């Protein structure tokens, strides 16, 4: 894991990784999806220790064109307990869009776990 990222590096790496995950999911390439997912978790772990930077980056991703980027950023906000109302609203909207397919279902399940458990765990510690 990289020791330090700046705001622009976080945003660029996050978007790049989520773009790859989006394509890999649609192509059924679980190995590539998992590989990129680990990179996104590394960013999350960094942001977990740098909540100010998380507040400066994750909400900016809510308007990205890629549904994976938007929903991952929202899920990570819930897990960090930042911008939770906006994150919940985003996940609800994305879960209701039929064109999102599996990604909408993922948003729905993320929101369901958040509401039922009262927290969201991104990785096993």
Secondary structure, 3 states (H helix, E strand, C coil): CCCCCCHHHHHHHHHHHHHHHHHHHHHCCHHHHHHHHHHHHHHHHHHHCCHHHHHHHHHHHHHCCCHHHHHHHHHHHHHHCCCHHHHHHHHHHHHHCHHHHHHHHHHHHHHHHHHHHCCCCCCCC
